[in-house]
Amino acid sequence: MFLRIFGFIVSGVISLFIYFEVSNTSFSSNESNKDKLLLDLVSYVLDKLHYDPQIINDDFSAKVYDNFIDAIDSQKRFLLKSDLKLFSEYKYLIDDQINSSDITFFNLVYETLNKRIDEVENFYQEVLEVPFNFNTNEEINLDYDVLSFAENVNELKTLWRKRLKLSVLDGFASKKETNEKENEEGTKELKSDQEIELESRESIIENLEDFFQFNSELERFDWFSIYLNSIVTQFDPHTSYLAPEAKEVFDQNISGKFQGIGARLLKRNQQVEISEVIIGGPVWRDNLLNVGDIILAVAQSKDEEPTEISLMKLSDATELIKGEKGTNVYLTIKRVEGGIEEVEITRDIVELEETYAKSSIIKDDFNTFGLINLPRFYVDFDDYGERNAASDIKKEILSLKEKEINGLILDLRNNGGGSLKTVVDITGFFIEKGPVVQVKSIGGRKDILKDNDPSILWDGPLVILVNEFSASASEILAAALQDYNRAIILGGKQTYGKGTVQNIVDLNNVISGNTFGDLGSLKITTDKFYRVNGGSTQLEGVKSDLIFPNRYSYVDIGEKDLNNPLNWDKIDPARYDNSSKIFNFSQAITNSKNRISQNEYFSLIDKHALWIKSQQEDKTISLEYSSYKEDIENSKSQNDKLKLIDDFSSPFIFEWNETAVNIDSTYNDDIKEKRDRWIKSLQKDIYVDEAMNLLKDLSSIEGNEILSQINKID
């Protein structure tokens, strides 16, 4: 509701101004003028609505310049030093061009880049025509931050030769090892090194053909979107321009559903191929298509002449195939086995099962616990009454309570956030009532979002699992329940550290009389959120009460490692009561720390994390086979050590929890397989196992305290 109201107010305010500007500017319907209009619109909205608007000056210009060049050629694969010398004339002029809706710099870069891509496409096959010699002492440096751009095309060709040699060497080493194993097993003849090298080169040629085919399908607007984002991300890393296609993807991710046939597509060898059939969708339900089938043509009715799609961009082909629920689409399909036929599909709403909450019952000889996994705080912004994260979590909790659980784990690992309202509602399931999060907006205005429902859905022991990728809404929930002393937070040293709120501004609603088609949207940071204790999660994230070693322990991950993050600060705390339900956390945490310090598997994980850190720092790779193989063997040896953790199996018994949320009339072996796979992964999850041990301690401590109080009364 907030987003819709906000969007309405924004468009009402801005349209008057922009309409005046457009009315006094000679815009004709062509690409260049659409770009200028977008630049004008975006910069205006940023200035008026961003939480921390930037001064567009020479310093800002230089940052945009560096960001754009890095975005289009970070690996220095295409551009030359002479190109950069030419571009650099504009390094401190981009601010002036933004203010005057001038796209001269973009045009120059766009034209030059396409020229260089064409040059590389013309010579990469020549490089791959010659067999590589893997017996020469040669190496390649992949530290792109310190590498220079090539002086000329010949030097660029040399750089490409080394990178292609590395790609072929990687394939060669893998294919050679596989062939030797198959030969030992008696299933295949031993191939010569020359044969394997040729196969590896041919594979790389095929991959590059797909790469350049994809590049050829990119339109000017695709590159201009990159330029716009090089500008807007200078405000903060989460402000971004969403082209129409990107906005659709965003909506799908946040809602967990879309309308269509229920299949994911990819472009391979200039053909549109089915890469995945989504469980529950029309294609899966009626067993109409299979992975590997190729879509040759699309029609919207039986009488319509089908449109051949092989030469289309994948996005354009997808646009023809998708459509509203209840409508039909007719696909000409080439089956994996070679047959060609027409398939009629009735489009429907496709729910992405992996987005939604799911739960497990966990048992030992004396206890029953529950675990709820929430991959995202999903919501349909057009209708909150539709399926959302809060309503699903509520159903899962009620279902688990019916099984008489003694404690609950809420798994927010890798949950990147989502709807703010669902966070407030979910927090309310665990506290009596009170503030959940504070939101500070443009101009310093502060709002406190509260749970006003005095009922508590779950008042028992609660553990929240997080990691370095738990962000935004996940951090709000973890922080609130930590501040209320309601849960123990388990995970890495801290969560991601994203303490900002974004809103979507539909640029089509910002301007009157638009003749340029869909202008896309701007995802813009409008607010910062703060814990009820007044601290921000920005940069610092949520500190875990109990720290687990993990593979990212020594790697730079999080908001603080991005460019242009907003700063950390704090505000006055909200008035809240954190004494209504207090468990004796300290003893349980002490017990857990002792178990972790003595656990061989956690020790192994920590050592592996240190090795990962060392590997990141070494970016020089040998192109000589024996040395390369030695490095690979060393890596395998390290990974094999980590595989010892595969020996771990929790003594707890894990079962799928059937609820009204996840029971489906189309339940079959495909769904069962996915669910069984998840249950098996929990059985092997050492972090979940320790969370269970922690819950056992909490339950035991709580029981002893209750018994002690009863004895005192007696």
C-alpha positions in Angstrom: 0.0 0.0 0.0 2.8 2.4 0.9 4.5 1.9 -2.4 1.4 2.6 -4.4 0.6 5.8 -2.4 4.3 6.9 -2.6 4.4 6.3 -6.3 1.2 8.3 -6.8 2.5 11.3 -4.8 5.8 11.2 -6.6 4.3 11.2 -10.0 1.9 13.9 -9.2 4.7 16.2 -8.0 7.2 15.5 -10.6 5.0 15.3 -13.7 4.3 19.1 -13.6 7.9 20.0 -13.6 9.0 17.5 -16.2 6.0 18.2 -18.4 7.1 21.8 -18.4 10.6 20.8 -19.4 9.5 18.5 -22.2 7.1 21.1 -23.5 9.9 23.5 -24.0 12.4 21.0 -25.5 12.4 19.6 -29.0 12.3 15.9 -28.4 11.7 13.7 -31.4 11.0 10.0 -31.3 14.4 8.4 -31.7 16.8 6.5 -29.5 19.2 9.4 -28.8 16.4 11.7 -27.6 14.9 9.0 -25.5 18.3 8.6 -23.8 18.5 12.3 -23.2 15.0 12.3 -21.7 15.9 9.4 -19.4 19.0 11.1 -18.2 17.0 14.2 -17.4 14.3 12.3 -15.6 16.6 10.1 -13.6 18.9 12.9 -12.4 15.8 15.0 -11.4 14.2 12.2 -9.4 17.5 11.4 -7.7 17.9 15.0 -6.7 14.4 15.3 -5.3 13.8 11.9 -3.7 17.1 10.2 -2.8 17.8 10.0 0.9 21.3 11.5 0.5 21.4 13.4 -2.8 24.9 13.9 -4.3 26.5 17.1 -5.6 27.1 16.5 -9.3 30.5 18.0 -9.8 33.9 17.1 -11.2 34.6 14.5 -8.4 31.2 12.9 -9.2 32.1 12.9 -12.9 35.4 11.1 -12.3 33.7 8.4 -10.3 31.0 7.9 -13.0 33.8 7.7 -15.6 35.7 5.0 -13.7 32.5 3.1 -12.9 31.3 3.0 -16.5 34.6 1.9 -18.0 34.9 -0.8 -15.4 31.3 -1.9 -16.0 31.8 -2.4 -19.8 35.3 -3.8 -19.8 36.5 -4.7 -16.3 38.8 -7.5 -17.6 40.4 -5.2 -20.2 39.3 -7.5 -23.0 38.3 -5.0 -25.7 39.4 -1.4 -25.2 42.9 0.0 -26.0 45.0 2.6 -24.2 44.3 4.9 -27.1 40.6 4.6 -26.5 41.0 5.4 -22.8 43.1 8.5 -23.8 40.3 9.7 -26.0 37.6 8.9 -23.3 39.6 10.7 -20.6 39.0 14.0 -22.2 35.5 13.7 -20.8 36.4 12.4 -17.3 35.6 15.7 -15.6 32.9 16.8 -18.1 30.3 14.1 -17.4 28.7 16.2 -14.7 28.2 19.1 -17.2 26.7 16.6 -19.7 24.3 15.2 -17.1 23.1 18.7 -16.2 22.6 19.6 -19.9 21.2 16.2 -21.0 24.2 15.6 -23.2 25.2 12.0 -24.1 28.3 12.8 -26.2 30.5 10.8 -23.9 28.2 7.7 -23.9 28.0 7.8 -27.7 31.7 7.9 -28.1 32.3 5.0 -25.7 29.4 3.0 -27.2 30.7 3.3 -30.8 34.3 2.6 -29.8 33.4 -0.5 -27.7 31.3 -2.0 -30.5 34.2 -1.5 -32.9 36.6 -3.2 -30.6 34.2 -6.1 -29.9 34.0 -6.6 -33.7 37.8 -6.7 -34.0 38.1 -9.3 -31.3 35.3 -11.4 -32.9 37.3 -11.3 -36.1 40.5 -12.6 -34.6 39.6 -15.0 -31.8 38.9 -17.9 -34.2 42.3 -17.2 -35.9 43.9 -17.6 -32.4 42.0 -20.9 -31.8 42.9 -22.4 -35.1 46.4 -23.1 -33.8 46.9 -25.9 -31.3 48.2 -24.7 -27.9 51.5 -26.0 -26.5 51.1 -26.7 -22.8 54.8 -27.7 -22.3 56.1 -24.1 -22.5 56.9 -22.1 -19.3 54.2 -19.4 -19.5 51.9 -17.8 -17.0 49.0 -15.3 -16.9 48.1 -12.6 -14.4 44.4 -12.3 -13.7 44.7 -9.3 -11.3 42.6 -7.0 -13.5 42.9 -4.1 -11.1 46.6 -3.8 -11.8 46.7 -4.9 -15.5 46.9 -2.2 -18.2 44.8 -1.9 -21.3 46.5 -3.1 -24.5 48.6 -0.7 -26.5 47.2 -1.9 -29.8 45.2 -4.7 -31.5 48.3 -6.9 -31.7 48.9 -6.7 -28.0 45.2 -7.3 -27.4 45.5 -10.4 -29.5 48.4 -11.6 -27.4 46.3 -11.0 -24.2 43.4 -13.0 -25.7 45.7 -15.8 -26.7 46.8 -16.2 -23.1 43.3 -16.1 -21.8 42.0 -18.5 -24.4 45.0 -20.8 -23.7 44.0 -20.8 -20.0 40.4 -21.7 -20.9 41.5 -24.5 -23.2 44.0 -25.7 -20.6 41.3 -26.0 -18.0 39.2 -28.1 -20.4 42.2 -30.1 -21.4 43.1 -31.0 -17.8 39.6 -32.0 -17.0 39.0 -34.0 -20.2 42.4 -35.8 -19.9 41.7 -36.8 -16.3 38.2 -38.1 -17.2 39.6 -40.0 -20.2 42.3 -41.7 -18.2 39.8 -42.8 -15.6 37.4 -44.2 -18.3 40.4 -46.0 -19.9 41.3 -47.6 -16.6 37.7 -48.7 -16.2 37.8 -50.2 -19.7 34.9 -48.0 -21.0 36.8 -45.9 -23.4 40.0 -45.9 -25.4 42.9 -43.7 -24.3 43.0 -40.5 -26.4 46.1 -38.7 -27.4 46.9 -35.3 -26.0 46.4 -33.8 -29.4 42.8 -35.2 -29.6 41.9 -33.9 -26.2 43.4 -30.5 -26.9 41.4 -30.2 -30.1 38.2 -31.2 -28.3 38.9 -28.5 -25.7 39.5 -25.8 -28.3 36.3 -26.7 -30.1 34.4 -26.4 -26.8 35.8 -22.9 -26.3 35.0 -21.9 -29.8 31.4 -23.0 -29.2 31.2 -21.0 -26.0 32.6 -17.9 -27.6 30.2 -18.2 -30.5 27.4 -18.1 -27.9 29.1 -15.1 -26.2 29.4 -13.0 -29.3 25.9 -14.0 -30.4 24.6 -12.7 -27.1 26.6 -9.5 -27.6 25.3 -9.0 -31.1 21.7 -9.1 -29.7 22.4 -6.3 -27.2 20.8 -3.1 -28.3 22.0 0.5 -27.8 19.5 0.9 -24.9 21.1 -2.1 -23.1 24.4 -0.3 -23.0 22.8 3.0 -22.1 21.1 1.3 -19.1 24.6 0.4 -18.0 25.7 4.0 -18.3 22.6 5.2 -16.3 23.5 2.8 -13.6 27.1 4.0 -13.6 25.6 7.4 -12.6 22.9 6.3 -10.2 25.1 3.9 -8.2 27.2 6.9 -7.2 24.4 7.8 -4.9 24.5 4.4 -3.2 25.0 0.8 -4.3 21.3 -0.1 -4.1 19.9 2.7 -6.2 19.5 1.5 -9.7 17.8 2.1 -13.0 15.5 -0.8 -14.0 14.9 -1.2 -17.7 11.4 -2.7 -18.4 12.8 -6.2 -18.6 14.8 -5.8 -15.4 11.7 -4.4 -13.6 9.8 -7.6 -14.5 12.6 -9.7 -13.1 12.5 -7.6 -9.9 8.8 -8.1 -9.5 9.1 -11.8 -10.0 11.8 -12.0 -7.4 9.9 -10.0 -4.8 6.6 -11.8 -5.4 7.9 -15.3 -6.1 5.5 -15.7 -9.1 4.9 -14.7 -12.7 2.4 -15.4 -15.5 3.5 -17.6 -18.3 4.1 -21.2 -19.4 6.4 -22.1 -16.5 9.7 -22.7 -18.2 13.1 -21.0 -18.2 14.8 -20.4 -21.5 18.3 -19.9 -22.7 19.9 -19.0 -26.1 22.3 -21.5 -27.4 23.7 -21.8 -31.0 21.1 -19.2 -32.1 18.3 -21.4 -30.8 15.9 -20.9 -27.9 16.1 -23.9 -25.7 14.2 -25.1 -22.6 16.7 -25.0 -19.7 14.3 -25.7 -16.9 10.7 -26.8 -16.3 9.3 -25.1 -13.2 7.5 -27.4 -10.9 3.8 -26.5 -10.7 3.6 -24.5 -13.9 1.5 -25.4 -17.0 4.3 -27.1 -18.9 5.2 -29.2 -15.9 1.6 -30.0 -14.9 0.6 -31.2 -18.4 4.1 -32.7 -19.2 4.2 -30.6 -22.4 7.9 -29.8 -22.8 11.2 -31.2 -21.6 14.6 -29.7 -20.9 16.6 -29.6 -24.1 13.5 -29.0 -26.4 14.0 -26.1 -28.8 11.3 -23.5 -29.5 11.4 -22.8 -33.2 8.3 -20.5 -33.6 5.5 -18.8 -31.6 1.9 -18.0 -32.4 -0.8 -16.5 -30.3 -3.7 -18.4 -32.0 -4.2 -21.5 -34.2 -4.9 -19.4 -37.2 -1.9 -17.1 -36.8 1.2 -17.6 -38.9 3.9 -18.6 -36.3 6.8 -16.2 -35.8 10.2 -17.7 -36.1 12.3 -16.7 -33.1 15.8 -18.0 -33.7 17.2 -14.6 -34.8 15.4 -12.7 -32.0 16.9 -11.5 -28.8 16.1 -14.0 -26.0 14.1 -11.2 -24.2 12.0 -10.5 -27.3 11.3 -14.2 -27.8 10.3 -14.5 -24.1 8.0 -11.6 -24.5 6.1 -13.5 -27.3 5.9 -16.6 -25.2 4.7 -15.2 -21.8 1.3 -13.8 -21.3 -1.7 -13.5 -19.0 -3.3 -16.3 -17.1 -5.9 -18.2 -19.2 -4.6 -17.2 -22.6 -3.1 -19.7 -25.0 0.2 -19.8 -26.9 1.2 -22.1 -29.7 4.8 -23.2 -29.8 6.5 -25.1 -32.7 8.9 -27.4 -30.9 11.8 -29.4 -32.0 12.1 -32.3 -29.6 15.4 -33.5 -28.1 15.0 -36.7 -30.2 14.5 -34.6 -33.3 10.8 -34.6 -34.0 8.9 -31.3 -34.7 5.4 -30.7 -33.4 3.1 -27.8 -32.4 2.2 -27.6 -28.7 -0.7 -25.6 -27.3 -0.1 -24.2 -23.8 -2.6 -22.4 -21.6 -0.7 -19.8 -19.6 -1.1 -19.6 -15.8 0.3 -18.0 -12.7 3.6 -19.8 -12.0 4.8 -19.9 -8.4 8.5 -20.2 -7.8 8.5 -22.8 -5.0 12.1 -22.1 -4.0 11.0 -18.6 -2.9 8.5 -19.7 -0.4 8.7 -20.7 3.3 8.9 -24.3 4.2 9.4 -26.2 7.5 10.8 -29.4 9.0 10.0 -31.3 12.2 13.2 -32.4 14.0 13.2 -35.0 16.7 15.5 -36.9 19.1 14.5 -39.4 21.8 13.1 -36.7 24.1 12.3 -33.6 22.1 10.5 -32.3 19.1 11.7 -29.1 17.4 10.7 -27.1 14.4 12.7 -25.4 11.6 11.3 -22.8 9.2 13.3 -21.8 6.2 12.5 -18.4 4.7 14.4 -17.7 1.4 12.9 -14.2 1.0 10.4 -11.8 2.4 8.0 -12.1 -0.5 4.8 -10.2 -1.2 2.5 -9.1 -4.0 2.6 -5.3 -3.8 -0.6 -5.1 -5.7 -2.5 -7.2 -3.2 -1.1 -7.9 0.3 -3.9 -10.2 0.9 -2.4 -12.6 -1.6 0.2 -15.1 -0.5 3.1 -13.4 1.4 5.9 -14.3 3.7 4.1 -13.3 6.9 0.9 -15.3 6.2 2.9 -18.4 5.2 5.2 -18.2 8.3 2.1 -17.9 10.4 0.7 -21.1 8.9 4.0 -22.9 9.4 4.2 -21.9 13.1 0.7 -23.0 13.8 1.3 -26.3 12.1 4.5 -26.9 14.1 2.8 -26.0 17.3 0.2 -28.7 16.6 3.2 -31.1 16.7 4.0 -29.8 20.2 7.5 -28.6 19.4 9.8 -27.6 22.2 11.8 -24.9 20.3 12.0 -23.2 16.9 14.8 -22.4 14.4 14.1 -19.6 11.9 16.6 -20.0 9.0 17.4 -16.7 7.3 20.7 -17.7 5.7 21.1 -16.2 2.2 17.8 -14.3 2.6 18.5 -11.0 0.8 15.4 -9.2 2.1 12.1 -8.1 0.5 9.0 -6.5 1.9 9.2 -4.3 5.0 5.6 -4.9 6.1 6.1 -8.7 6.2 9.0 -8.2 8.6 6.9 -6.2 11.0 4.2 -8.8 10.9 6.6 -11.7 11.4 8.3 -10.0 14.3 4.9 -9.6 15.9 4.5 -13.4 16.0 7.3 -13.6 18.6 6.7 -10.4 20.8 3.7 -9.2 22.7 3.6 -5.8 21.0 5.9 -2.8 20.4 8.2 -1.1 18.0 9.9 -3.3 15.4 12.0 -0.9 13.3 12.6 2.8 13.0 12.6 4.4 9.6 14.3 7.8 8.9 13.3 9.5 5.7 14.3 12.5 3.6 14.5 15.6 5.7 15.1 13.7 8.9 11.5 12.6 9.5 11.3 9.5 11.7 8.6 6.8 11.7 8.4 3.9 14.1 6.8 0.8 12.6 5.1 -1.2 15.3 3.4 -4.5 16.1 0.1 -3.6 17.6 -1.2 -7.1 18.1 -0.7 -8.2 21.8 -1.0 -11.9 20.8 2.1 -14.0 20.6 2.2 -16.9 18.1 5.4 -18.5 19.5 6.7 -17.7 23.0 9.1 -20.7 23.3 12.9 -21.0 22.7 13.9 -19.3 19.4 17.1 -19.5 17.4 17.7 -17.5 14.2 20.3 -18.7 11.7 22.0 -16.0 9.6 25.1 -15.6 7.5 27.0 -12.9 5.6 24.3 -12.9 2.9 21.4 -12.3 5.2 20.5 -8.7 4.3 18.0 -5.9 4.7 14.6 -7.3 5.9 16.5 -10.3 7.4 18.6 -7.9 9.4 15.5 -6.0 10.6 13.9 -9.2 11.9 17.1 -10.5 13.5 17.9 -7.1 15.1 14.4 -6.7 16.6 14.3 -10.1 18.1 17.9 -9.6 19.5 17.0 -6.3 21.0 13.9 -7.8 22.7 16.1 -10.6 24.1 13.7 -12.9 22.3 16.1 -15.0 20.2 19.7 -16.1 19.9 21.3 -15.1 16.6 23.7 -17.7 15.2 25.9 -17.1 12.1 29.0 -15.3 10.9 30.6 -12.3 12.7 27.8 -10.1 11.2 25.1 -10.1 8.6 25.4 -8.2 5.3 25.0 -4.7 6.6 22.3 -3.2 4.4 20.4 -0.7 6.4 18.6 1.2 3.7 15.1 1.1 2.2 14.4 1.4 -1.5 11.2 2.4 -3.3 10.2 2.0 -6.9 9.4 5.1 -9.0 7.8 4.2 -12.3 9.2 6.8 -14.7 6.3 6.4 -17.0 4.1 8.0 -14.3 6.5 10.9 -13.9 6.0 12.5 -17.2 3.0 13.4 -19.3 2.8 12.9 -23.0 5.5 10.3 -23.3 6.0 9.1 -26.9 9.1 7.0 -26.3 7.5 3.8 -25.0 8.2 2.2 -21.7 10.8 4.3 -19.8 11.4 1.7 -17.0 11.7 2.5 -13.3 14.1 3.8 -10.8 14.8 1.8 -7.6 15.8 4.6 -5.3 17.0 4.7 -1.7 14.6 6.9 0.2 15.0 5.8 3.8 17.4 4.3 6.4 16.1 1.9 9.0 17.3 1.6 12.6 17.0 -0.9 15.3 14.6 -0.2 18.2 17.8 0.4 20.3 18.7 3.3 18.0 21.6 1.7 16.2 21.8 1.3 12.4 22.4 -2.0 10.7 24.0 -0.1 7.9 27.6 -1.4 7.3 27.7 -3.1 10.8 24.9 -5.5 10.2 23.7 -7.7 13.1 26.4 -9.1 15.3 25.8 -12.8 16.0 25.4 -13.9 19.6 27.2 -17.0 18.6 29.8 -17.0 15.8 30.2 -20.0 13.5 33.3 -20.5 11.4 32.4 -20.6 7.7 34.0 -20.4 4.3 33.5 -16.7 4.2 35.1 -15.9 7.6 38.1 -14.2 6.1 36.7 -12.9 2.8 35.4 -9.3 2.3 31.7 -9.6 1.9 29.0 -7.1 2.7 27.8 -3.6 2.3 31.0 -2.1 3.7 32.9 -3.7 0.8 30.8 -2.0 -1.9 31.3 1.4 -3.5 29.5 4.4 -2.2 27.6 2.9 0.7 25.7 5.2 3.0 27.4 5.9 6.4 26.6 4.2 9.7 24.9 6.4 12.4 22.4 6.0 15.2 19.3 7.8 16.5 17.5 7.8 19.8 16.1 4.4 20.8 12.5 3.7 20.7 10.5 2.9 23.8 10.3 -0.9 24.1 10.1 -3.6 26.8 12.7 -6.4 26.5 11.9 -8.1 29.8 8.6 -9.7 29.1 10.1 -13.1 28.1 13.7 -13.7 29.0 15.5 -17.0 28.6 18.8 -17.7 30.3 20.8 -17.3 27.1 24.2 -16.9 28.7 24.6 -20.5 29.9 23.3 -21.9 26.6 25.7 -19.7 24.6 28.6 -20.7 26.8 27.8 -24.4 26.3 27.6 -23.9 22.5 30.9 -22.0 22.3 32.6 -25.0 24.1 31.1 -27.4 21.7 32.2 -25.4 18.6 35.7 -25.0 19.9 36.1 -28.7 20.4 34.3 -29.7 17.1 36.7 -31.1 14.5 34.4 -30.2 11.7 34.2 -26.5 12.6 38.0 -26.5 12.9 38.2 -28.0 9.4 35.9 -25.3 8.1 38.0 -22.5 9.6 41.2 -23.9 8.1 39.5 -24.1 4.7 38.4 -20.5 5.0 42.0 -19.4 5.6 43.0 -21.3 2.5 40.3 -19.6 0.4 41.6 -16.2 1.6 45.2 -17.2 0.5 43.9 -18.3 -2.9 42.2 -15.0 -3.5 45.5 -13.2 -3.1 47.4 -15.3 -5.7 46.1 -14.3 -9.1 49.0 -15.6 -11.2 48.3 -18.9 -13.0 50.7 -21.2 -14.9 49.9 -22.1 -18.5 52.3 -25.1 -18.4 50.4 -28.3 -17.9 52.4 -30.0 -15.2 52.5 -26.9 -13.1 48.8 -26.2 -13.7 48.0 -29.8 -12.8 50.0 -29.5 -9.6 48.0 -26.4 -8.7 44.7 -28.2 -9.5 45.9 -31.2 -7.4 46.7 -28.9 -4.5 43.2 -27.3 -4.8 41.6 -30.8 -4.9 43.6 -31.8 -1.9 42.3 -28.8 0.1 38.7 -29.4 -1.1 39.0 -33.1 -0.3 39.9 -32.1 3.3 36.7 -30.1 3.4 34.8 -33.1 2.0 35.5 -34.8 5.2 32.6 -32.8 6.5 30.4 -34.9 4.3 31.0 -37.6 6.9 29.0 -35.5 9.3 25.4 -36.6 9.9 23.3 -35.1 12.6 21.8 -37.6 15.2 18.5 -35.8 15.0 15.7 -37.1 12.8 14.4 -34.6 10.2 10.9 -34.9 8.6 9.1 -32.7 6.1 6.3 -30.8 7.7 3.1 -30.9 5.7 1.1 -27.7 6.0 -1.8 -26.0 4.2 0.9 -23.9 2.6 2.8 -26.6 0.9 0.2 -29.3 0.3 -0.7 -29.3 -3.3 -3.1 -31.3 -5.5 -0.3 -31.7 -8.0 2.1 -33.2 -5.5 4.1 -35.9 -7.3 7.6 -37.4 -7.4 9.3 -34.2 -8.7 8.1 -32.2 -5.7 8.9 -35.0 -3.4 12.4 -35.3 -4.7 13.0 -31.6 -4.1 11.7 -31.8 -0.6 13.6 -35.0 0.2 16.7 -33.3 -1.0 16.2 -30.4 1.3 15.6 -32.7 4.3 18.8 -34.6 3.5 20.7 -31.4 3.3 19.4 -30.5 6.8 20.7 -33.9 8.1 24.2 -32.9 6.8 24.0 -29.3 8.0 26.4 -28.9 11.0 25.1 -25.4 11.6 21.5 -26.6 12.0 22.8 -29.4 14.2 24.4 -26.9 16.6 21.3 -24.8 16.5 19.4 -27.9 17.7 21.8 -28.5 20.5 21.4 -24.9 21.5 17.6 -25.3 21.5 18.0 -28.4 23.7 20.0 -26.4 26.2 17.5 -23.5 26.2 14.6 -25.9 26.7 16.4 -27.7 29.5 17.4 -24.5 31.2 13.9 -23.1 30.9 12.4 -26.3 32.3 14.8 -26.3 35.2 14.0 -22.6 36.0 10.2 -23.3 35.9 10.7 -26.4 38.2 12.8 -24.3 40.6 10.1 -21.7 40.8 7.5 -24.3 41.5 9.6 -25.8 44.3 10.0 -22.4 45.8 6.2 -21.9 45.8 5.8 -25.3 47.5 
